[in-house]
Amino acid sequence: MVGRSASRMHRIGWGAALAAALLLAGGTAQAHRTATGGGTATFAMSPGRNPYWILPIPTPNTWYVNNFLLEEQLYRPLYWVGRGGKPVVNTQLSLANLPVYSNGGRTLTITLKPYRWSDGQPVTSRDVEMWINLVSANEGQYGPYLPGLFPSTLTHVSYPSARTVVMTFNKAYSHTWLLFQQLSFLDPLPQQAWDRTSAGGPVGNYDRTKSGARAVYKFLAGQSGTPSTYATSPLWKVVDGPWRLTAYNATTGLSIFRPNHSYSGPDRPKLAQFELVPFTSDSAEYDALRSGQLTYGYVPFTDISQIQYLKRQGYRIAPWQWETTSMAEINFTNPPTKAILSQLYVRQALEHLVNQSLYIRDIWKGYATPTYGPVPTVGGSTLAAPAEHHNLFPYSVEAAKKLLASHGWTIHPGGTDTCSHPGTGTGQCGAGIAAGTRLALTFIYSSGDVPLDEEVQAYKSTASSAGVNINLSLHSVSEMYSLTGICPTAKPCNWELNTYSPAQWNWGPGGAYPSAEQIWGTGNYWGGGYSSPVVDRLIAAVRTAPGLGALYRLQMYIAQQALGLWLPLPDYQISAIRTTLHGTLPQDIYAQINPATWTLSG
């Protein structure tokens, strides 16, 4: 999943407590074994980031982790990415066997495993066809879509048998890129139940025409946009995953699952019940953790000092690292400042002002990893180039000042640097930067996260010592989404740097290969409008070249060009897991959970 992701470290107060949320949905907060012997496990969700999309076709605005937490329990993807804390395809949890390649690598033959829907019907190639038809007819509504990506890359697809899908692409693509970045989004849909244009209308083959596929998608998306019906609508009762949704509170997001007894895949649930539990604040979650109401929660960063206490209360502490990019986005399209930020030396100077070791030690209390480029180095991931383990722009105020001074800026520590030597020659400020231009940048960031606020404040202070004037602007998450588009489409567009809580742009689940098209490829939304034929060529090479060499060259170019302001990558969360809950470790590198493997003892 490329896109700004939800984190359990986000803090927004909505003013509801755990007990009230559970009463509203008819659930229970206490983890316990039931008369069936399986027990109930509760999993804490991020404050204010409750799942609100159930249709397994993500839209640009529903493409984040907590929606996947809901969907993945009900619907399984063709290819599940992430296994044992590593960025690999999990062949056990995938609905299909790995593709067989032919026709010079352009044609893939995919064989489905013998899964069944909860209504007893088999999962077939017709269900894959329906997903492809809906996405092909509604490209603009499909979150991962960019021109030139799936499904535009398909030249022909056929379904020769109930369990066989044959796809032919316009060229031979990298096997890893294709699986991670394209096919991992594909979730077969129950055609026998969902191929309809209204709730009371008959099931047909509407998806096989473009107009019909648009009508079907409009109906399904409308139903998915009505969370109050998630637990009652006949649509969402037809599932192929290990769980079925039995209660959902549209106000709080509380989601209660029980086993799908028709589930035909591996890891059949051992629990009698599983709950995604919402919270209005970190303090509310921590209170529930202290009182033993949670089976699987997290330790807020403000409560790290209580870790030993929690261990004595029967929790194991497990930091959860994940594969995601940590940065502040740079705006390359804001007219007053785009000439400044188009200069590589300016971006390099901004990087030199990031004191990552200080942030990790004093702000994140050691629960973060340095980030020196677009691909994280957590968990021994092979996707990060060896050279990206080293800081290209180590913290140095003097290095930042030297870069700026050598390019025509007069340095005013504690004030605002100005361009004294305009022009494009050696020792001059660069194209489009007029004499007297001030090096003043607006940095907007999301409210409610204490460590993030401390990090941004620390950066402002350090930047000031080099004469870089950072104006901080705090906004709610919803405001951030409305403010951070590409200029001039987004108005007002008065920012140069932005980051969310915390600073994470996520590669997965789905789209789990860091090939950068959705962030820095031409036509991107997330990369501040950056566009470069060099990056586009490097991305194209990643899509087609075997091995990891092309991926390494791409990410090192992005790192050297300082296309994001690299910040430490905080752990996804510091998990606190009841010692009586088993099967949770290692935690998934794409922040996915698989409670079907969990068991309770005692």
Residue pairs with C-beta under 8 A, 6 or more apart in sequence:
1 58
1 63
1 64
1 65
1 68
1 144
1 506
1 507
1 508
1 509
1 510
1 511
1 512
1 590
2 63
2 144
2 505
2 506
2 507
2 511
2 518
2 519
2 526
3 60
3 63
3 64
3 143
3 505
3 506
3 518
3 526
4 64
4 500
4 504
4 505
4 506
4 526
5 64
5 65
5 324
5 504
5 505
5 506
5 591
6 46
6 49
6 64
6 65
6 66
7 46
7 49
7 65
7 501
7 502
7 504
7 570
7 572
7 573
8 44
8 45
8 46
8 298
8 572
8 573
9 46
9 282
9 300
9 301
9 449
9 451
9 452
9 501
9 502
9 570
9 573
10 46
10 47
10 48
10 49
10 446
10 448
10 449
10 477
10 501
10 502
11 47
11 48
11 281
11 282
11 300
11 448
11 449
11 450
11 501
12 47
12 48
12 49
12 280
12 281
12 447
12 448
12 476
12 477
13 47
13 48
13 280
13 281
13 448
14 47
14 48
14 280
14 281
15 280
16 251
16 252
16 278
16 280
17 280
17 284
18 29
18 277
18 279
18 284
18 285
18 287
18 288
18 293
19 29
20 252
21 249
21 252
21 253
21 254
21 277
21 278
22 28
22 29
22 254
22 277
24 249
24 251
24 252
24 254
25 247
25 248
25 249
25 252
25 254
25 256
26 247
26 256
27 247
27 254
27 256
27 275
27 277
28 40
28 275
29 42
29 277
29 288
29 293
29 294
30 40
30 292
30 293
31 39
31 40
31 41
31 42
31 292
31 293
31 294
31 295
31 578
31 580
31 581
31 600
32 39
32 40
32 600
33 39
33 600
33 602
34 40
34 272
34 273
36 272
37 272
38 259
38 269
38 270
38 271
38 272
38 273
38 600
39 271
39 272
39 273
39 599
39 600
40 271
40 272
40 273
40 274
40 275
40 295
41 271
41 273
41 274
41 275
41 295
41 296
41 581
41 595
41 598
41 600
42 274
42 275
42 277
42 293
42 294
42 295
42 296
43 69
43 274
43 275
43 276
43 277
43 294
43 295
43 296
43 297
43 593
43 595
44 277
44 279
44 285
44 288
44 289
44 294
44 296
44 297
44 298
45 51
45 66
45 69
45 253
45 276
45 277
45 278
45 279
46 66
46 279
47 278
47 279
47 280
47 281
47 282
47 284
47 285
48 280
48 448
48 477
49 64
49 66
50 66
50 252
50 253
50 278
51 66
51 67
51 69
51 70
51 71
51 253
51 255
51 276
52 62
52 67
52 227
52 253
53 59
53 62
53 67
53 70
53 71
53 224
53 225
54 67
54 70
54 71
54 74
54 224
54 227
54 230
54 236
54 245
55 71
55 220
55 221
55 223
55 224
56 71
56 74
56 75
56 77
56 131
56 187
56 189
57 131
57 134
57 135
57 141
57 142
57 187
57 217
57 220
57 221
58 67
58 142
58 143
58 144
58 185
58 510
59 141
59 142
59 143
59 221
60 141
60 143
60 525
61 143
61 481
62 143
63 143
63 144
64 506
65 506
65 509
65 591
66 253
68 509
68 510
68 592
69 276
69 592
69 593
70 245
70 255
70 276
71 187
72 241
72 509
72 592
72 593
72 594
73 241
73 242
73 243
73 245
73 257
73 274
73 595
74 236
74 239
74 241
74 243
74 244
74 245
75 187
75 239
75 240
75 241
76 93
76 94
76 95
76 115
76 187
76 240
76 241
76 265
77 94
77 95
77 184
77 185
77 186
77 187
77 510
78 94
78 95
78 96
78 110
78 128
78 183
78 184
78 186
78 187
78 188
79 89
79 94
79 95
79 96
79 179
79 183
79 184
79 186
80 89
80 90
80 93
80 94
80 184
81 87
81 88
81 89
81 90
81 179
81 180
81 184
81 508
81 509
81 510
81 512
81 590
82 88
82 90
82 508
82 509
82 512
82 588
82 589
82 590
82 592
83 89
83 90
83 92
83 93
84 586
85 321
85 379
85 586
85 587
85 588
85 589
86 379
86 381
86 589
87 180
87 323
87 381
87 382
87 383
87 508
87 512
87 589
87 590
89 98
89 179
89 180
89 184
91 97
91 98
92 266
92 267
93 265
93 266
93 267
93 594
94 113
95 112
95 113
95 115
95 123
95 188
95 240
95 265
96 110
96 111
96 112
96 113
96 165
97 110
97 111
97 112
97 113
98 179
99 108
99 109
99 110
99 175
99 178
99 179
99 183
100 108
100 109
100 110
100 111
101 107
101 108
101 175
102 109
103 168
104 172
105 172
105 173
105 175
106 168
106 169
106 170
106 171
106 172
107 166
107 167
107 168
107 169
108 166
108 167
108 168
108 169
108 178
109 164
109 165
109 166
110 128
110 164
110 165
110 166
110 167
111 163
111 164
112 123
112 124
112 125
112 128
112 163
112 164
112 165
112 188
113 265
114 122
114 163
114 264
115 122
115 123
115 240
115 264
115 265
116 122
116 123
116 240
116 262
116 264
117 123
117 190
117 192
117 193
117 238
117 239
117 240
117 262
118 237
118 238
118 239
118 240
118 244
118 260
118 262
118 263
119 190
119 192
119 193
119 238
119 262
120 262
121 190
121 192
122 162
123 188
123 240
124 162
124 163
124 188
124 191
125 159
125 161
125 162
125 163
125 164
125 165
126 159
126 162
126 191
127 188
127 189
127 190
127 191
128 159
128 165
128 186
128 188
129 157
129 159
129 165
129 191
129 207
130 188
130 189
130 191
130 194
130 195
130 207
131 186
131 187
131 188
131 189
132 151
132 154
132 157
132 186
133 207
133 208
133 213
134 189
134 207
134 213
134 216
134 217
134 220
135 142
135 145
135 151
136 151
136 154
136 210
136 213
137 207
137 210
137 213
137 214
137 217
138 213
138 214
138 217
139 145
139 151
139 152
141 217
141 221
144 150
144 185
144 510
144 511
144 518
146 517
146 518
146 521
146 523
146 524
147 523
149 182
149 517
150 182
150 183
150 185
153 169
153 170
153 171
153 173
153 182
154 167
154 168
154 169
154 170
155 168
155 169
155 170
156 167
156 168
157 165
157 166
157 167
157 168
158 165
158 166
159 165
159 166
160 166
169 178
171 544
172 544
173 182
173 543
173 544
174 542
174 543
174 544
174 545
174 546
174 550
175 546
176 513
177 513
177 515
177 542
177 543
180 508
180 511
180 512
180 513
181 511
181 512
181 513
181 515
181 517
184 508
184 509
184 510
184 511
184 512
185 510
185 511
188 240
190 238
190 240
191 203
191 207
192 203
193 203
193 234
193 235
193 238
194 203
194 216
194 220
194 235
194 238
195 203
195 204
195 205
195 206
195 207
195 216
196 202
196 203
196 204
196 206
196 216
196 219
197 206
197 212
197 215
197 216
197 218
197 219
198 219
199 219
199 223
204 212
205 212
206 212
206 213
206 215
206 216
207 213
207 216
220 235
223 229
223 233
223 235
227 248
227 250
228 248
228 250
229 236
230 236
230 245
230 248
230 250
230 255
231 245
231 246
231 247
231 248
231 256
236 245
237 244
239 260
240 263
240 264
240 265
241 260
241 263
241 265
242 259
242 260
242 263
242 265
242 267
242 268
242 269
242 596
243 257
243 258
243 259
243 260
243 269
243 274
243 595
243 596
244 257
244 258
244 259
244 260
245 255
245 256
245 257
246 256
246 257
246 258
247 254
247 255
247 256
248 254
248 255
248 256
249 255
249 278
252 278
253 276
253 278
254 275
254 276
254 277
254 278
255 275
255 276
256 273
256 274
256 275
257 273
257 274
257 275
257 276
257 595
258 272
258 273
258 274
259 268
259 269
259 271
259 272
260 269
263 269
267 594
267 596
267 597
268 596
269 595
269 596
270 596
270 597
270 598
270 599
271 595
271 598
271 599
271 600
274 595
274 598
277 288
277 294
279 285
279 288
282 300
282 302
282 303
283 300
285 294
285 297
285 298
285 300
286 297
286 299
286 300
286 303
286 306
288 294
288 297
289 297
289 298
289 299
289 310
289 315
289 576
290 306
290 309
290 310
290 313
292 313
292 314
294 576
294 578
295 577
295 578
295 580
295 581
295 600
296 575
296 576
296 577
296 578
296 581
296 584
297 315
297 575
297 576
297 577
298 573
298 574
298 575
298 576
299 306
299 307
299 310
299 317
299 573
299 574
299 575
299 576
301 364
301 365
301 367
301 450
301 451
301 570
301 574
302 450
304 365
304 367
304 574
307 317
307 574
310 317
310 576
311 317
314 578
314 579
314 580
315 576
315 577
315 578
315 579
316 576
316 577
316 578
316 579
317 574
317 575
317 576
318 574
318 575
318 577
318 584
318 585
318 587
319 367
319 571
319 574
319 575
320 571
320 572
320 573
320 574
320 575
320 587
320 591
321 369
321 378
321 379
321 569
321 571
321 572
321 587
321 589
322 376
322 378
322 506
322 571
322 572
322 588
322 589
322 590
322 591
323 376
323 378
323 379
323 381
323 383
323 507
323 508
323 512
323 589
323 590
324 376
324 504
324 505
324 506
324 507
324 508
324 569
324 572
325 371
325 374
325 375
325 376
325 504
325 505
325 506
325 507
325 514
325 519
325 564
325 569
326 371
326 376
326 502
326 503
326 504
326 505
326 566
326 567
326 568
326 569
326 570
327 371
327 374
327 499
327 503
327 505
327 564
327 565
327 566
327 567
328 443
328 445
328 497
328 498
328 499
328 503
328 564
328 565
328 567
329 484
329 497
329 498
329 499
329 505
329 526
329 527
329 528
329 564
329 565
330 341
330 347
330 496
330 497
330 528
330 530
330 563
330 564
330 565
331 337
331 338
331 341
331 487
331 493
331 495
331 496
331 497
331 498
331 528
331 529
332 338
332 341
332 342
332 527
332 528
332 529
332 530
332 531
333 486
333 487
333 488
333 493
333 528
333 529
334 487
334 493
334 494
334 495
334 496
335 487
335 488
337 441
337 496
338 432
338 487
339 430
339 431
339 432
339 433
340 346
340 433
340 437
340 439
340 441
341 347
341 496
342 430
342 431
342 432
343 407
343 429
343 430
343 433
344 561
344 562
345 403
345 404
345 406
345 407
345 430
346 403
346 404
346 407
346 439
347 561
347 562
347 563
347 565
348 393
348 403
348 562
349 399
349 400
349 401
349 403
349 404
349 466
349 468
350 400
350 463
350 468
350 562
350 565
351 392
351 393
351 562
351 565
351 566
352 393
352 394
352 395
352 396
352 397
352 399
352 400
352 403
353 395
353 397
353 400
353 459
353 462
353 463
353 466
353 468
354 393
354 395
354 459
354 462
354 565
354 566
354 567
355 395
355 458
355 459
355 462
356 370
356 371
356 391
356 395
356 566
356 567
356 568
357 370
357 395
358 395
358 458
359 368
359 455
359 458
359 567
359 568
360 366
360 368
360 369
360 370
360 568
363 451
363 454
363 455
363 458
364 451
364 568
364 570
367 570
367 571
367 574
368 568
368 569
368 570
368 571
369 376
369 377
369 378
369 568
369 569
369 571
370 377
370 391
370 568
370 569
371 377
371 566
371 567
371 568
371 569
372 388
372 389
372 390
372 391
372 392
372 559
372 566
373 384
373 385
373 388
373 392
373 555
373 556
373 558
373 559
373 566
374 514
374 516
374 519
374 520
374 555
374 558
374 559
374 563
374 564
375 381
375 383
375 384
375 385
375 388
375 514
375 555
376 384
376 569
377 384
377 388
377 389
378 569
378 589
379 589
381 589
382 548
383 513
383 514
383 548
383 551
384 555
385 551
385 552
385 555
385 556
386 552
387 552
387 556
388 555
388 556
388 559
392 559
392 560
393 399
393 562
397 462
397 465
397 466
400 466
400 468
401 411
401 413
401 466
401 467
404 411
404 417
404 439
404 466
404 467
405 411
406 427
407 427
407 428
407 429
407 430
408 419
408 420
408 421
408 422
408 423
408 427
408 428
408 429
408 430
409 417
409 418
409 419
409 420
409 429
409 439
409 467
410 417
410 418
410 419
410 420
411 417
411 466
411 467
412 418
412 467
413 464
413 465
413 466
413 467
414 464
414 465
414 467
415 467
415 469
416 438
416 439
416 440
416 467
416 468
416 469
417 438
417 439
417 466
417 467
417 468
417 469
418 436
418 437
418 438
418 439
419 429
419 433
419 434
419 435
419 436
419 437
419 439
420 429
420 435
421 427
421 428
421 429
421 435
422 428
422 429
422 433
422 434
422 435
422 437
423 429
423 430
424 430
424 431
429 437
438 469
439 467
439 468
439 469
440 469
440 470
440 471
441 468
441 469
441 470
441 471
441 496
441 497
442 470
442 471
442 473
442 494
442 495
442 496
442 497
443 456
443 459
443 460
443 470
443 471
443 472
443 473
443 495
443 496
443 497
443 498
443 499
444 472
444 473
444 474
444 475
444 480
444 483
444 484
444 495
444 497
444 498
445 452
445 453
445 456
445 472
445 473
445 474
445 475
445 480
445 498
445 499
445 500
445 501
446 452
446 474
446 475
446 476
446 477
446 480
446 499
446 500
446 501
447 453
447 474
447 475
447 476
447 477
447 501
448 476
448 501
449 501
449 502
451 502
451 570
452 499
452 501
452 502
452 503
453 474
455 503
455 567
455 568
456 472
456 499
457 472
459 470
460 470
460 472
463 469
463 470
464 470
470 497
473 495
475 483
477 500
477 501
480 498
480 500
482 490
483 490
483 492
483 493
483 495
483 498
484 490
484 495
484 498
485 493
485 525
486 493
486 525
486 528
486 529
487 493
487 529
497 565
499 565
499 567
502 567
502 570
503 567
504 569
504 570
505 519
505 526
505 564
506 590
506 591
507 513
507 514
507 590
508 589
508 590
508 591
509 590
509 591
509 592
511 518
512 590
513 551
514 551
514 555
515 539
515 542
515 543
515 551
515 554
516 535
516 539
516 542
516 554
516 555
516 558
517 524
517 539
518 524
518 525
518 526
519 526
519 527
520 527
520 530
520 532
520 535
520 539
520 558
520 563
521 527
521 535
521 536
521 539
522 531
522 532
522 535
522 536
523 531
524 530
524 531
527 563
527 564
530 563
534 557
535 554
535 557
535 558
535 563
538 550
538 553
538 554
538 557
539 554
541 550
541 553
541 554
542 550
542 551
542 554
544 550
558 564
559 566
572 587
572 591
575 584
575 587
577 584
577 585
578 600
580 600
580 601
580 602
581 598
581 599
581 600
582 598
582 599
582 600
582 601
583 597
583 598
583 599
584 597
584 598
588 594
